[in-house]
Amino acid sequence: MNKKVNLTPLFFVGPHVILFAVFIFLPTIYGIYASFTQWNLIGDPVWVGLENYKTILFDEKSTFHFQFTNGLKNTLIFVGLSVPFLIIIPLLIAVALEHKKVKMKSFFQSIIYIPGLISISAGALIWSLIFNKQLGITGNVFGSETVWAGNQPYAWIIIIVLTIWGGVGGNMIIYRASINGVAKDLYESADIDGAGPIRKFFSITLPSIRFPLIYTFVMTTAGTFNVFGEPLMMTNGGPEQSTHVLMMYIRQLAFSHGESIAGMASAMAVLLGLVILVISAIQYYVMNRNAS
């Protein structure tokens, strides 16, 4: 007896699979292949094996080795500075908005989320003007003479401020939705027992939203490793390449005004991808083990 095959699901899944294959899977595979070649984006790639990786990782006299190590170091600094704020601040805001005395919750949530809808270039322009010592608030109101983009640690400060301003809204919404799903009787029982807000936060709220926390922590960390627009627009990698992150070097090598070195850029991108995979796996393992 022949069974009829239901093709309806294919009409829903098919477009996604096609788009994933064309725009993500195939470019990733070709990028990995290109990392083993010498390629200028015009001619045919020339296979060189592991030479790109050897140069990047072990040739300390090579410019590519400096670019990778300096770019990865600056990327790690950005990740370390931004991720705690992008997790803690939206969590605290979500908890505060869920307090029963807070009115107009949706209004405040919308206000906080709006910066996430603004492009990085527009946000960078706004904050560059704010931190401008001649035109901005820091100079005209507070009398600061600091050249923020030209000195450290101020250059990192303005990059992190822009990142937090545009990044807290998305995680805040995830946390609010998760907190709303917590059984209200838990909080009522805690109130009867005389538990304060801090005790309820650590004993009820955090354990109840541990899986959204794991998700946002892993995804936020992976996303910040791909930072590009913020340092490009705010400091252009300065001062003295101290905010020149790895994605900026990769773009510079792949699409430079001179001869493109796309094979070397692809190798750096693959190494960055491996770093992200390893760190994400460690994060997930550690947080999931502690949560279980």
FINUTI-670776 format. One record per residue: x, y, z of N, C-alpha, C in turn. Coordinates in nm, 3 decimals. Layout:
// residues N
[r [X,Y,Z],[X,Y,Z],[X,Y,Z]]
...
This chain:
// residues 292
[r [0.085,-0.119,0.000],[0.000,0.000,0.000],[0.088,0.124,0.000]]
[r [0.070,0.206,-0.101],[0.151,0.326,-0.114],[0.095,0.438,-0.026]]
[r [0.184,0.501,0.046],[0.146,0.614,0.130],[0.174,0.744,0.056]]
[r [0.082,0.835,0.066],[0.101,0.965,0.004],[0.204,1.046,0.084]]
[r [0.295,1.108,0.012],[0.397,1.191,0.076],[0.345,1.333,0.088]]
[r [0.345,1.384,0.209],[0.298,1.520,0.234],[0.411,1.618,0.204]]
[r [0.396,1.693,0.097],[0.500,1.786,0.056],[0.480,1.927,0.114]]
[r [0.374,1.946,0.187],[0.345,2.080,0.240],[0.459,2.137,0.325]]
[r [0.518,2.057,0.417],[0.627,2.114,0.498],[0.744,2.166,0.414]]
[r [0.765,2.106,0.296],[0.876,2.150,0.212],[0.858,2.294,0.164]]
[r [0.734,2.336,0.146],[0.709,2.472,0.100],[0.745,2.574,0.208]]
[r [0.743,2.531,0.333],[0.778,2.620,0.443],[0.928,2.612,0.476]]
[r [0.982,2.490,0.474],[1.122,2.470,0.511],[1.214,2.498,0.393]]
[r [1.168,2.467,0.273],[1.253,2.479,0.154],[1.318,2.614,0.134]]
[r [1.242,2.725,0.136],[1.306,2.857,0.115],[1.415,2.887,0.217]]
[r [1.391,2.848,0.343],[1.493,2.871,0.446],[1.619,2.790,0.417]]
[r [1.601,2.664,0.378],[1.715,2.578,0.349],[1.795,2.633,0.231]]
[r [1.724,2.679,0.128],[1.792,2.734,0.010],[1.870,2.860,0.047]]
[r [1.809,2.951,0.120],[1.877,3.074,0.161],[1.996,3.044,0.250]]
[r [1.979,2.948,0.342],[2.089,2.909,0.431],[2.206,2.853,0.351]]
[r [2.175,2.768,0.253],[2.280,2.707,0.172],[2.353,2.810,0.087]]
[r [2.277,2.902,0.025],[2.337,2.999,-0.068],[2.416,3.106,0.004]]
[r [2.363,3.156,0.116],[2.423,3.273,0.180],[2.507,3.241,0.303]]
[r [2.500,3.119,0.356],[2.577,3.086,0.476],[2.665,2.963,0.455]]
[r [2.603,2.849,0.422],[2.678,2.725,0.416],[2.784,2.726,0.306]]
[r [2.742,2.754,0.181],[2.839,2.752,0.069],[2.947,2.858,0.084]]
[r [2.915,2.984,0.122],[3.023,3.081,0.144],[3.119,3.040,0.255]]
[r [3.067,2.974,0.359],[3.155,2.928,0.466],[3.252,2.822,0.416]]
[r [3.199,2.726,0.342],[3.285,2.620,0.286],[3.391,2.679,0.192]]
[r [3.347,2.772,0.107],[3.443,2.832,0.014],[3.543,2.918,0.088]]
[r [3.501,2.985,0.195],[3.594,3.065,0.274],[3.701,2.979,0.339]]
[r [3.660,2.861,0.389],[3.759,2.769,0.447],[3.857,2.723,0.340]]
[r [3.804,2.691,0.221],[3.893,2.652,0.110],[3.989,2.765,0.075]]
[r [3.937,2.889,0.067],[4.021,3.004,0.031],[4.131,3.028,0.132]]
[r [4.110,2.987,0.258],[4.213,3.009,0.360],[4.339,2.927,0.335]]
[r [4.327,2.826,0.249],[4.444,2.744,0.214],[4.504,2.786,0.080]]
[r [4.466,2.904,0.032],[4.513,2.949,-0.099],[4.575,3.087,-0.092]]
[r [4.643,3.122,-0.199],[4.686,3.259,-0.222],[4.591,3.316,-0.329]]
[r [4.518,3.422,-0.291],[4.408,3.466,-0.377],[4.390,3.616,-0.364]]
[r [4.365,3.681,-0.477],[4.346,3.826,-0.477],[4.203,3.867,-0.518]]
[r [4.110,3.774,-0.513],[3.969,3.795,-0.548],[3.944,3.813,-0.697]]
[r [4.049,3.816,-0.777],[4.034,3.836,-0.922],[4.073,3.710,-0.998]]
[r [4.198,3.668,-0.979],[4.245,3.548,-1.047],[4.200,3.422,-0.976]]
[r [4.246,3.309,-1.026],[4.213,3.181,-0.963],[4.294,3.161,-0.836]]
[r [4.233,3.106,-0.731],[4.308,3.077,-0.608],[4.420,2.977,-0.634]]
[r [4.535,2.999,-0.573],[4.650,2.910,-0.585],[4.669,2.838,-0.451]]
[r [4.662,2.707,-0.454],[4.670,2.628,-0.331],[4.808,2.642,-0.267]]
[r [4.813,2.679,-0.139],[4.940,2.690,-0.066],[4.937,2.608,0.063]]
[r [4.832,2.533,0.085],[4.824,2.448,0.203],[4.813,2.528,0.331]]
[r [4.899,2.493,0.427],[4.894,2.555,0.560],[4.983,2.678,0.572]]
[r [5.037,2.727,0.461],[5.131,2.838,0.469],[5.070,2.963,0.532]]
[r [4.945,2.994,0.498],[4.880,3.112,0.557],[4.871,3.099,0.709]]
[r [4.834,2.981,0.755],[4.820,2.960,0.899],[4.955,2.963,0.969]]
[r [5.057,2.906,0.906],[5.191,2.909,0.965],[5.241,3.053,0.979]]
[r [5.217,3.133,0.876],[5.261,3.273,0.880],[5.188,3.350,0.989]]
[r [5.057,3.332,0.996],[4.977,3.405,1.094],[5.014,3.367,1.237]]
[r [5.034,3.238,1.262],[5.050,3.191,1.399],[5.195,3.191,1.447]]
[r [5.291,3.170,1.357],[5.427,3.142,1.403],[5.534,3.238,1.352]]
[r [5.510,3.310,1.244],[5.611,3.399,1.189],[5.603,3.535,1.258]]
[r [5.680,3.552,1.366],[5.670,3.672,1.447],[5.719,3.797,1.374]]
[r [5.794,3.779,1.266],[5.841,3.894,1.190],[5.740,3.939,1.084]]
[r [5.638,3.860,1.066],[5.540,3.891,0.962],[5.440,3.995,1.008]]
[r [5.401,4.082,0.915],[5.295,4.179,0.943],[5.164,4.109,0.975]]
[r [5.138,3.997,0.907],[5.014,3.924,0.929],[5.007,3.868,1.070]]
[r [5.121,3.824,1.123],[5.125,3.774,1.261],[5.090,3.886,1.358]]
[r [5.147,4.005,1.336],[5.115,4.119,1.423],[4.968,4.156,1.412]]
[r [4.917,4.159,1.291],[4.777,4.198,1.272],[4.684,4.100,1.343]]
[r [4.714,3.972,1.332],[4.626,3.873,1.396],[4.634,3.882,1.548]]
[r [4.755,3.885,1.602],[4.770,3.888,1.748],[4.718,4.019,1.806]]
[r [4.748,4.130,1.742],[4.700,4.258,1.792],[4.548,4.268,1.778]]
[r [4.496,4.224,1.663],[4.352,4.228,1.642],[4.277,4.138,1.738]]
[r [4.330,4.016,1.762],[4.265,3.925,1.856],[4.272,3.979,1.998]]
[r [4.386,4.038,2.035],[4.398,4.096,2.169],[4.295,4.206,2.190]]
[r [4.283,4.296,2.092],[4.188,4.407,2.104],[4.044,4.357,2.103]]
[r [4.019,4.251,2.025],[3.885,4.192,2.023],[3.851,4.133,2.158]]
[r [3.947,4.063,2.220],[3.924,4.005,2.352],[3.901,4.114,2.457]]
[r [3.973,4.225,2.444],[3.950,4.338,2.536],[3.807,4.388,2.522]]
[r [3.763,4.405,2.397],[3.627,4.452,2.374],[3.524,4.354,2.430]]
[r [3.545,4.226,2.407],[3.452,4.124,2.458],[3.448,4.129,2.610]]
[r [3.566,4.135,2.672],[3.572,4.136,2.817],[3.508,4.259,2.880]]
[r [3.518,4.373,2.811],[3.461,4.497,2.864],[3.310,4.507,2.838]]
[r [3.264,4.458,2.725],[3.125,4.483,2.685],[3.027,4.376,2.732]]
[r [3.066,4.249,2.728],[2.971,4.142,2.757],[2.911,4.152,2.898]]
[r [2.990,4.175,3.004],[2.927,4.187,3.137],[2.819,4.295,3.142]]
[r [2.845,4.410,3.078],[2.744,4.517,3.076],[2.621,4.475,2.996]]
[r [2.643,4.406,2.883],[2.532,4.365,2.797],[2.447,4.254,2.858]]
[r [2.496,4.190,2.963],[2.419,4.088,3.033],[2.357,4.146,3.160]]
[r [2.436,4.216,3.238],[2.390,4.262,3.370],[2.292,4.378,3.360]]
[r [2.324,4.479,3.278],[2.238,4.597,3.269],[2.097,4.563,3.220]]
[r [2.082,4.489,3.109],[1.945,4.455,3.068],[1.871,4.367,3.168]]
[r [1.945,4.282,3.241],[1.881,4.199,3.343],[1.826,4.285,3.456]]
[r [1.906,4.382,3.502],[1.860,4.471,3.609],[1.743,4.557,3.563]]
[r [1.748,4.604,3.438],[1.637,4.684,3.386],[1.510,4.600,3.378]]
[r [1.523,4.476,3.331],[1.406,4.388,3.320],[1.344,4.362,3.456]]
[r [1.428,4.337,3.556],[1.377,4.315,3.692],[1.309,4.440,3.745]]
[r [1.371,4.557,3.720],[1.312,4.682,3.767],[1.178,4.709,3.701]]
[r [1.167,4.683,3.571],[1.042,4.708,3.501],[0.930,4.614,3.547]]
[r [0.966,4.499,3.600],[0.866,4.405,3.647],[0.817,4.435,3.788]]
[r [0.878,4.535,3.852],[0.831,4.571,3.986],[0.689,4.625,3.977]]
[r [0.606,4.584,4.071],[0.464,4.618,4.064],[0.437,4.767,4.077]]
[r [0.530,4.845,4.131],[0.509,4.988,4.146],[0.545,5.067,4.020]]
[r [0.610,5.002,3.925],[0.650,5.070,3.802],[0.532,5.077,3.706]]
[r [0.500,5.197,3.661],[0.392,5.218,3.566],[0.449,5.236,3.425]]
[r [0.364,5.225,3.324],[0.402,5.248,3.185],[0.520,5.160,3.145]]
[r [0.512,5.033,3.179],[0.622,4.940,3.152],[0.654,4.932,3.003]]
[r [0.551,4.920,2.921],[0.573,4.907,2.776],[0.638,5.032,2.718]]
[r [0.601,5.147,2.770],[0.659,5.272,2.722],[0.809,5.276,2.749]]
[r [0.848,5.245,2.872],[0.990,5.247,2.906],[1.067,5.139,2.830]]
[r [1.005,5.023,2.811],[1.070,4.918,2.733],[1.096,4.964,2.590]]
[r [0.999,5.033,2.532],[1.015,5.083,2.395],[1.127,5.186,2.386]]
[r [1.133,5.275,2.483],[1.238,5.378,2.485],[1.376,5.314,2.491]]
[r [1.388,5.213,2.575],[1.518,5.146,2.592],[1.555,5.066,2.468]]
[r [1.453,5.012,2.399],[1.480,4.928,2.282],[1.510,5.009,2.156]]
[r [1.463,5.134,2.148],[1.478,5.214,2.027],[1.622,5.225,1.978]]
[r [1.722,5.248,2.064],[1.861,5.256,2.013],[1.906,5.133,1.936]]
[r [1.848,5.017,1.967],[1.885,4.896,1.895],[1.836,4.896,1.751]]
[r [1.741,4.984,1.719],[1.689,4.995,1.583],[1.768,5.094,1.499]]
[r [1.854,5.172,1.564],[1.933,5.273,1.495],[2.062,5.209,1.444]]
[r [2.102,5.241,1.322],[2.223,5.183,1.264],[2.346,5.225,1.343]]
[r [2.449,5.142,1.334],[2.573,5.172,1.406],[2.634,5.304,1.360]]
[r [2.628,5.331,1.230],[2.686,5.455,1.178],[2.615,5.577,1.234]]
[r [2.479,5.571,1.240],[2.404,5.683,1.296],[2.431,5.698,1.445]]
[r [2.433,5.584,1.516],[2.463,5.590,1.660],[2.603,5.642,1.687]]
[r [2.699,5.601,1.605],[2.836,5.650,1.622],[2.845,5.800,1.599]]
[r [2.770,5.850,1.501],[2.770,5.994,1.476],[2.714,6.069,1.596]]
[r [2.605,6.019,1.654],[2.545,6.083,1.771],[2.644,6.090,1.886]]
[r [2.706,5.976,1.918],[2.796,5.972,2.033],[2.929,6.042,2.006]]
[r [2.972,6.045,1.881],[3.092,6.123,1.848],[3.069,6.271,1.874]]
[r [2.950,6.319,1.843],[2.917,6.459,1.871],[2.907,6.485,2.021]]
[r [2.850,6.389,2.093],[2.839,6.405,2.239],[2.977,6.415,2.303]]
[r [3.071,6.334,2.255],[3.205,6.332,2.315],[3.301,6.431,2.249]]
[r [3.255,6.507,2.152],[3.340,6.608,2.088],[3.367,6.722,2.186]]
[r [3.496,6.756,2.204],[3.529,6.854,2.308],[3.488,6.996,2.270]]
[r [3.467,7.023,2.140],[3.422,7.156,2.099],[3.269,7.164,2.091]]
[r [3.206,7.058,2.038],[3.064,7.064,2.009],[2.978,6.987,2.108]]
[r [3.036,6.892,2.180],[2.956,6.800,2.258],[2.929,6.842,2.400]]
[r [2.849,6.760,2.468],[2.812,6.786,2.606],[2.934,6.780,2.698]]
[r [3.023,6.686,2.672],[3.138,6.670,2.761],[3.225,6.795,2.765]]
[r [3.233,6.866,2.651],[3.313,6.988,2.648],[3.238,7.111,2.691]]
[r [3.118,7.130,2.636],[3.043,7.253,2.662],[2.978,7.256,2.799]]
[r [2.934,7.141,2.849],[2.864,7.138,2.977],[2.960,7.106,3.092]]
[r [3.044,7.005,3.072],[3.132,6.962,3.179],[3.274,7.018,3.168]]
[r [3.300,7.087,3.060],[3.431,7.152,3.044],[3.546,7.057,3.023]]
[r [3.519,6.936,2.973],[3.625,6.838,2.951],[3.707,6.873,2.828]]
[r [3.838,6.865,2.839],[3.929,6.889,2.727],[3.982,6.759,2.667]]
[r [3.926,6.648,2.711],[3.974,6.517,2.668],[3.942,6.492,2.521]]
[r [4.043,6.448,2.447],[4.021,6.400,2.311],[3.991,6.251,2.323]]
[r [3.864,6.218,2.330],[3.822,6.083,2.367],[3.875,5.978,2.270]]
[r [3.862,6.001,2.142],[3.902,5.900,2.044],[4.053,5.890,2.028]]
[r [4.126,5.985,2.081],[4.272,5.987,2.059],[4.353,5.944,2.177]]
[r [4.290,5.902,2.286],[4.364,5.862,2.406],[4.297,5.741,2.470]]
[r [4.381,5.661,2.535],[4.331,5.548,2.611],[4.335,5.583,2.761]]
[r [4.240,5.533,2.842],[4.137,5.433,2.810],[4.009,5.494,2.752]]
[r [4.013,5.624,2.719],[3.891,5.692,2.676],[3.837,5.637,2.544]]
[r [3.927,5.594,2.457],[3.882,5.539,2.329],[3.795,5.416,2.350]]
[r [3.837,5.328,2.443],[3.756,5.211,2.472],[3.625,5.251,2.539]]
[r [3.628,5.355,2.622],[3.507,5.397,2.692],[3.398,5.438,2.594]]
[r [3.433,5.519,2.494],[3.330,5.565,2.400],[3.279,5.451,2.313]]
[r [3.364,5.354,2.283],[3.320,5.237,2.206],[3.222,5.153,2.288]]
[r [3.255,5.131,2.415],[3.169,5.051,2.502],[3.037,5.123,2.528]]
[r [3.040,5.256,2.544],[2.917,5.331,2.565],[2.823,5.314,2.445]]
[r [2.877,5.328,2.324],[2.797,5.308,2.204],[2.741,5.167,2.199]]
[r [2.822,5.068,2.234],[2.779,4.928,2.231],[2.666,4.902,2.330]]
[r [2.681,4.952,2.452],[2.578,4.932,2.553],[2.449,5.003,2.513]]
[r [2.463,5.126,2.465],[2.347,5.206,2.425],[2.261,5.133,2.322]]
[r [2.325,5.069,2.227],[2.250,5.002,2.122],[2.220,4.856,2.148]]
[r [2.283,4.797,2.252],[2.274,4.652,2.267],[2.191,4.599,2.382]]
[r [2.152,4.684,2.478],[2.083,4.630,2.596],[1.937,4.596,2.569]]
[r [1.876,4.662,2.470],[1.732,4.646,2.449],[1.690,4.505,2.416]]
[r [1.764,4.438,2.327],[1.726,4.303,2.285],[1.729,4.204,2.399]]
[r [1.839,4.204,2.476],[1.847,4.112,2.590],[1.744,4.146,2.697]]
[r [1.715,4.275,2.716],[1.616,4.315,2.815],[1.480,4.253,2.783]]
[r [1.441,4.253,2.656],[1.312,4.196,2.617],[1.309,4.046,2.644]]
[r [1.419,3.977,2.615],[1.426,3.834,2.644],[1.410,3.807,2.792]]
[r [1.478,3.886,2.875],[1.471,3.866,3.019],[1.331,3.897,3.073]]
[r [1.269,4.004,3.021],[1.134,4.039,3.066],[1.035,3.926,3.035]]
[r [1.045,3.873,2.913],[0.956,3.764,2.875],[0.978,3.642,2.964]]
[r [1.102,3.615,2.999],[1.134,3.500,3.084],[1.085,3.522,3.226]]
[r [1.102,3.643,3.278],[1.057,3.673,3.414],[0.905,3.666,3.422]]
[r [0.837,3.710,3.316],[0.691,3.701,3.314],[0.642,3.557,3.319]]
[r [0.728,3.465,3.272],[0.689,3.325,3.273],[0.710,3.255,3.405]]
[r [0.775,3.323,3.500],[0.797,3.264,3.631],[0.664,3.260,3.707]]
[r [0.637,3.149,3.770],[0.511,3.132,3.844],[0.498,3.239,3.952]]
[r [0.385,3.309,3.952],[0.365,3.418,4.046],[0.355,3.369,4.190]]
[r [0.309,3.244,4.206],[0.293,3.194,4.343],[0.427,3.179,4.415]]
[r [0.536,3.164,4.338],[0.668,3.159,4.401],[0.699,3.290,4.469]]
[r [0.671,3.400,4.400],[0.696,3.531,4.459],[0.601,3.558,4.575]]
[r [0.477,3.512,4.562],[0.381,3.531,4.670],[0.423,3.454,4.795]]
[r [0.473,3.333,4.775],[0.522,3.255,4.889],[0.642,3.322,4.953]]
[r [0.729,3.379,4.868],[0.846,3.448,4.921],[0.806,3.571,5.001]]
[r [0.702,3.641,4.953],[0.653,3.758,5.026],[0.598,3.717,5.163]]
[r [0.527,3.606,5.167],[0.473,3.557,5.295],[0.585,3.522,5.391]]
[r [0.694,3.465,5.337],[0.808,3.428,5.421],[0.893,3.547,5.460]]
[r [0.860,3.666,5.405],[0.934,3.787,5.440],[1.062,3.807,5.362]]
[r [1.075,3.741,5.247],[1.196,3.756,5.165],[1.199,3.893,5.099]]
[r [1.316,3.955,5.100],[1.332,4.085,5.037],[1.358,4.071,4.888]]
[r [1.370,4.184,4.815],[1.390,4.179,4.670],[1.521,4.113,4.630]]
[r [1.625,4.132,4.709],[1.755,4.070,4.674],[1.746,3.919,4.688]]
[r [1.685,3.875,4.797],[1.670,3.730,4.819],[1.584,3.667,4.710]]
[r [1.476,3.734,4.671],[1.390,3.681,4.564],[1.463,3.678,4.431]]
[r [1.548,3.778,4.408],[1.621,3.783,4.281],[1.714,3.662,4.268]]
[r [1.790,3.632,4.375],[1.888,3.524,4.366],[1.826,3.386,4.388]]
[r [1.716,3.379,4.460],[1.657,3.248,4.492],[1.548,3.206,4.394]]
[r [1.482,3.305,4.330],[1.370,3.271,4.241],[1.398,3.314,4.098]]
[r [1.427,3.444,4.080],[1.438,3.498,3.944],[1.553,3.434,3.866]]
[r [1.674,3.439,3.920],[1.790,3.386,3.848],[1.777,3.237,3.817]]
[r [1.743,3.151,3.915],[1.728,3.009,3.881],[1.619,2.983,3.777]]
[r [1.514,3.066,3.776],[1.402,3.043,3.686],[1.433,3.083,3.542]]
[r [1.530,3.173,3.522],[1.561,3.218,3.386],[1.703,3.176,3.346]]
[r [1.751,3.068,3.403],[1.891,3.029,3.378],[1.915,2.994,3.230]]
[r [1.817,2.933,3.164],[1.837,2.896,3.024],[1.839,3.018,2.932]]
[r [1.749,3.117,2.949],[1.765,3.242,2.872],[1.897,3.312,2.902]]
[r [1.944,3.303,3.025],[2.073,3.364,3.060],[2.187,3.295,2.986]]
[r [2.182,3.162,2.982],[2.286,3.088,2.908],[2.283,3.127,2.761]]
[r [2.163,3.131,2.705],[2.148,3.166,2.563],[2.204,3.305,2.534]]
[r [2.162,3.405,2.612],[2.206,3.542,2.584],[2.355,3.557,2.610]]
[r [2.408,3.488,2.709],[2.551,3.498,2.739],[2.635,3.443,2.624]]
[r [2.596,3.325,2.575],[2.671,3.263,2.465],[2.657,3.344,2.337]]
[r [2.534,3.383,2.303],[2.511,3.454,2.178],[2.569,3.595,2.181]]
[r [2.561,3.662,2.295],[2.618,3.797,2.306],[2.770,3.791,2.293]]
[r [2.831,3.693,2.357],[2.976,3.678,2.346],[3.018,3.651,2.202]]
[r [2.949,3.559,2.136],[2.981,3.529,1.996],[2.962,3.652,1.908]]
[r [2.857,3.728,1.934],[2.832,3.848,1.854],[2.936,3.955,1.873]]
[r [2.982,3.974,1.996],[3.082,4.079,2.021],[3.218,4.043,1.962]]
[r [3.246,3.915,1.942],[3.371,3.878,1.875],[3.373,3.928,1.731]]
[r [3.256,3.950,1.673],[3.248,4.000,1.535],[3.238,4.152,1.529]]
[r [3.279,4.220,1.635],[3.269,4.365,1.639],[3.348,4.426,1.523]]
[r [3.289,4.527,1.462],[3.353,4.594,1.349],[3.314,4.742,1.341]]
[r [3.184,4.768,1.336],[3.136,4.904,1.311],[3.170,5.003,1.421]]
[r [3.160,4.959,1.547],[3.180,5.052,1.658],[3.322,5.111,1.660]]
[r [3.428,5.028,1.661],[3.562,5.087,1.660],[3.596,5.157,1.529]]
[r [3.541,5.108,1.418],[3.568,5.172,1.290],[3.514,5.314,1.288]]
[r [3.391,5.330,1.334],[3.325,5.460,1.328],[3.371,5.555,1.438]]
[r [3.402,5.501,1.556],[3.433,5.587,1.671],[3.580,5.626,1.676]]
[r [3.671,5.534,1.646],[3.814,5.561,1.662],[3.897,5.526,1.540]]
[r [3.837,5.458,1.443],[3.909,5.409,1.325],[4.031,5.324,1.364]]
[r [4.016,5.251,1.475],[4.123,5.162,1.519],[4.227,5.226,1.606]]
[r [4.224,5.357,1.623],[4.325,5.426,1.703],[4.288,5.431,1.850]]
[r [4.373,5.493,1.931],[4.505,5.546,1.894],[4.610,5.436,1.886]]
[r [4.697,5.447,1.787],[4.809,5.354,1.765],[4.761,5.209,1.757]]
[r [4.650,5.187,1.685],[4.594,5.055,1.660],[4.551,4.982,1.787]]
[r [4.529,5.058,1.895],[4.490,4.995,2.022],[4.345,4.953,2.024]]
[r [4.263,5.001,1.930],[4.124,4.954,1.918],[4.099,4.892,1.780]]
[r [4.207,4.857,1.712],[4.196,4.796,1.579],[4.166,4.648,1.599]]
[r [4.040,4.610,1.588],[3.997,4.472,1.616],[4.022,4.383,1.496]]
[r [4.008,4.251,1.519],[4.047,4.154,1.416],[3.962,4.166,1.291]]
[r [3.833,4.192,1.304],[3.748,4.204,1.187],[3.790,4.322,1.099]]
[r [3.847,4.425,1.157],[3.895,4.538,1.077],[4.016,4.498,0.995]]
[r [4.106,4.418,1.055],[4.222,4.369,0.979],[4.177,4.275,0.866]]
[r [4.080,4.189,0.896],[4.031,4.096,0.794],[3.973,4.172,0.675]]
[r [3.891,4.271,0.704],[3.834,4.352,0.595],[3.944,4.425,0.518]]
[r [4.042,4.478,0.590],[4.151,4.551,0.526],[4.229,4.462,0.431]]
[r [4.254,4.338,0.471],[4.329,4.246,0.386],[4.246,4.200,0.266]]
[r [4.118,4.174,0.290],[4.035,4.118,0.182],[3.992,4.223,0.080]]
[r [3.971,4.346,0.125],[3.916,4.447,0.035],[3.998,4.576,0.039]]
[r [4.129,4.561,0.047],[4.216,4.679,0.053],[4.219,4.749,-0.082]]
[r [4.261,4.877,-0.079],[4.270,4.954,-0.202],[4.386,4.907,-0.290]]
[r [4.485,4.844,-0.228],[4.595,4.787,-0.306],[4.561,4.645,-0.347]]
[r [4.659,4.558,-0.343],[4.635,4.419,-0.380],[4.564,4.345,-0.268]]
[r [4.454,4.281,-0.300],[4.379,4.206,-0.201],[4.454,4.078,-0.164]]
[r [4.451,4.045,-0.037],[4.512,3.921,0.011],[4.401,3.841,0.076]]
[r [4.306,3.797,-0.006],[4.185,3.733,0.044],[4.214,3.598,0.109]]
[r [4.316,3.527,0.062],[4.350,3.399,0.123],[4.394,3.415,0.267]]
[r [4.479,3.513,0.292],[4.525,3.541,0.428],[4.409,3.590,0.515]]
[r [4.323,3.674,0.458],[4.207,3.722,0.531],[4.114,3.607,0.568]]
[r [4.096,3.514,0.477],[4.011,3.398,0.504],[4.069,3.312,0.616]]
[r [4.201,3.296,0.618],[4.264,3.218,0.724],[4.241,3.284,0.860]]
[r [4.254,3.418,0.865],[4.226,3.489,0.991],[4.081,3.472,1.032]]
[r [3.990,3.477,0.935],[3.847,3.461,0.965],[3.818,3.321,1.018]]
[r [3.883,3.219,0.961],[3.863,3.082,1.008],[3.914,3.067,1.151]]
[r [4.031,3.125,1.179],[4.086,3.118,1.315],[3.995,3.190,1.414]]
[r [3.941,3.304,1.374],[3.847,3.375,1.460],[3.723,3.290,1.484]]
[r [3.673,3.224,1.380],[3.558,3.136,1.396],[3.585,3.022,1.493]]
[r [3.706,2.966,1.486],[3.743,2.858,1.579],[3.749,2.909,1.722]]
[r [3.802,3.028,1.741],[3.806,3.088,1.875],[3.664,3.104,1.930]]
[r [3.573,3.154,1.847],[3.435,3.173,1.889],[3.371,3.039,1.925]]
[r [3.393,2.936,1.843],[3.335,2.805,1.869],[3.385,2.747,2.001]]
[r [3.515,2.756,2.025],[3.573,2.700,2.147],[3.520,2.773,2.270]]
[r [3.520,2.906,2.266],[3.475,2.984,2.382],[3.326,2.962,2.405]]
[r [3.246,2.956,2.299],[3.102,2.931,2.314],[3.077,2.794,2.374]]
[r [3.152,2.693,2.331],[3.135,2.559,2.385],[3.170,2.554,2.533]]
[r [3.280,2.622,2.570],[3.320,2.627,2.712],[3.214,2.699,2.795]]
[r [3.164,2.811,2.745],[3.060,2.885,2.816],[2.937,2.797,2.839]]
[r [2.892,2.735,2.732],[2.771,2.653,2.742],[2.792,2.538,2.840]]
[r [2.906,2.474,2.834],[2.933,2.360,2.923],[2.936,2.403,3.069]]
[r [3.009,2.511,3.096],[3.025,2.556,3.235],[2.891,2.604,3.290]]
[r [2.819,2.688,3.215],[2.695,2.743,3.267],[2.586,2.637,3.277]]
[r [2.580,2.546,3.181],[2.479,2.441,3.185],[2.506,2.344,3.299]]
[r [2.633,2.317,3.325],[2.666,2.228,3.437],[2.631,2.291,3.570]]
[r [2.659,2.422,3.584],[2.626,2.490,3.710],[2.476,2.506,3.728]]
[r [2.404,2.514,3.614],[2.259,2.534,3.623],[2.184,2.405,3.653]]
[r [2.247,2.292,3.618],[2.177,2.164,3.635],[2.185,2.116,3.780]]
